[in-house]
Amino acid sequence: MKVLVTGGAGFIGSNFVHYMLDRYPSYEIINIDALTYAGNLENLLSIQENSQYTFVKGDITNTELVNSLFEQGVDTVVHFAAESHVDRSILEPDIFVKTNVLGTQVLLEAARKYDVKKFVHVSTDEVYGTLGEIGLFTEETPLSPNSPYSASKAGSDLLVRAYHETFGLPINITRCSNNYGPYQFPEKLIPLMIANALSDKSLPVYGDGLNIRDWLYVEDHCSAIDLVLHKGINGEVYNIGGNNERTNIQIIQTILRELGKPESLMQFVKDRPGHDRRYGIDATKITEELGWKPKHNFETGIHETIRWYLDNQDWWKRIQTGEYQKYFTEQYGSR
Ligand code: NAD
């Protein structure tokens, strides 16, 4: 099988590329990634010589380039490429619409034209909006996005759905809760807090710190996408989540405890506008219909993750200083 992965130099995409090459050594993987600030080829250094793997630097909104990849006989698509940071979407919404909505449409059109066998669109629970104190998001929960990021993802979800309804494109949409694990860009909660705590910098906590997210170890997200790719029923949406709801403060306290740092490093800052209060996923459908089961519980997963950031300080320090961007710009030209 020839799989086109988009955004495979980012956090989840790079974990997925490793996962697939390990699990299916005979598959060919083409990774298209624009190498925005969030794309980092260092995540993929160990496989760059693998003959089953090809990297293409490029933008998913570039129709000509995208078509040229499909012409090489792509069987399936797993679509991760996106602008993914909520805070950036508040400052600069236009690029979110361009990449997340237009980029998805360009891929869908190519997938239709070249008759791909499956198009898996990797989306997020954030498209459902926010929950009160009780209840969980199911696949039937109406879309009610609150940030420009989640609105652009919801827009792309609806286009994917429409390509199935209108053109019969064999699609699935996955909606996963917050991921954590190796290679996550250090602007996101867990790596940011670990990096700041290790440098004895303050740890910014939005609002009262009681916003709740449902955390899943990234490898468990990859195994869920693998199942959907191979067994998902065309046209279906699958929620993915590990039943690990934690407040932001609980996450930060866990990190500080593991690193032996004082809670006085926490600094409460003005809340993010439109900040969703609580996310919680009902993953019954993927569990019962496709037999998915996460391998990591939160306590071991977070412990392994903290260990990874401790053991790979060069990785995130190079990102913080912009070193990796200089290196890859020299290698692949300007972005
Ligand atoms: P990320 O920001 O780490 O990676 C995104 C990747 O996409 C980067 O490598 C970037 O260079 C690439 N990219 C951006 N614009 C592009 C373009 N125009 N053309 C080609 N490549 C481009 O994001 P992530 O956290 O790995 O998330 C991946 C996907 O999973 C996203 O679609 C996101 O919405 C979804 N998701 C993320 C989470 C999470 O917790 N991180 C949870 C659920 C769903």
Residues whose N, C-alpha, C, O or C-beta is under 5 A from the ligand:
A	BS01	NAD	G7 A9 G10 F11 I12 G13 I32 D33 A34 L35 T36 A38 G39 N40 G58 D59 I60 T61 H79 F80 A81 A82 E83 S84 T99 G103 V122 S123 T124 C176 S177 N178 N179
